[in-house]
């Protein structure tokens, strides 16, 4: 038997955006009695403002909400929001596609735990579940960048977990993302909501870029994260906004507007920025960041290392070019010797190759680093270079 508070919360989830506009109060009497402040925010902000904002469609808001509830295991709230999703135009096959997507991005237990609730709602709504059991073939085309992405997966995941790398390429990227039961744009929306709700900032950065490529707009991403704040909490939403902001700025680049001729000259610009301790050892400064405009994926910066300073191990999905402009430094690809580089040298590291670079122990070095981004991401940072690795004999 439901308690008054549980019944009240269940009734709350059944309210629709239209009802939020027509009814004076969406919050049930029990909520008004137990937590009148919450009732006020529920009426005036959540249902009176957020759910009815045209910046994101009702169907998209339902996809975000259902994704967050499944991703965080909050199935008690799922019944009402599934009904709302169907009322807002989300098709049963899209619900099934979203659950399948969430199994890979939040774990099988979360997805499986939601199935009993989904089956109950579908039964009550008269959904033909036999139609959902029809075979679905991965028929959507692979993106042009798929070969490079597959190579990066093998280079970054394969050495430690070759089976996981193969499953990522063959099942997740080669099959799941190509299923027509959920459009790529909506699949990205579901993935973004789940990753943000669970605080997976590293995965979120990649999927913000992928979402843009799949048709989500920056406004829609921002509005989805705003909506998510009410269902996953403000800290998760604001952390996700910071990630999205970084991706947007990386895509825009820190440079002057292009001229009518398509020619841009980037000056020294801002003051040097210290290389973060999470990705560099020693004193490192970054200046003159640049990025191509339009569809260009090229970007980079000038990086200066004091003696003994170096980067972490890392890789680039489409490779990296270093142009050494001053001093003498060291560079190493995994499995190879430490090699010296000096002013005038040009160093190319292939796609997905794990490597590091920096100054020599007694000499500073400055280089221009250039790399292309794949799905908005140009580098994968790994662990630091140990003193033993750094001081290995060089040639």
Buried (B, 14 or more C-beta within 10 A) or exposed (E): EEEEBEEBBBBBBBBBBEEBEEBEBBBBEBBBEEBEEBBBBBBBEBBBEBBEEEBBEBBBBBBBBBBBBBBBBBBEBBBBBBBBBBBBEBBBBBBBBBBBBBBBBBBEEBBEBBEEBBEEBBEEEEBEEEEBEEEBEEEBEBBEBBEBBBBBBBBBBBEEEEEEBBBBBEEBBBBBBBBEBBBBBBBBBBBBBBBBBBBBBEBBBBBBBBBBBBEBEBEBBBBBBBBBBBBBBEEBBEBBBEBBEEBBEBBEBBBEEEEEEEEBEEEEBEEBEEBEEEBBBBBBBBBBBBBBEEEEBBBBBBBBBBBBBBBBBBBBBBBBBBBBBBBBBBBBBEEEEBBBBEBEBEBEBBBBBBBBBBBBEEBBBBBBBBBBBBBBBBBBBBEBBEEEEBEEEBE
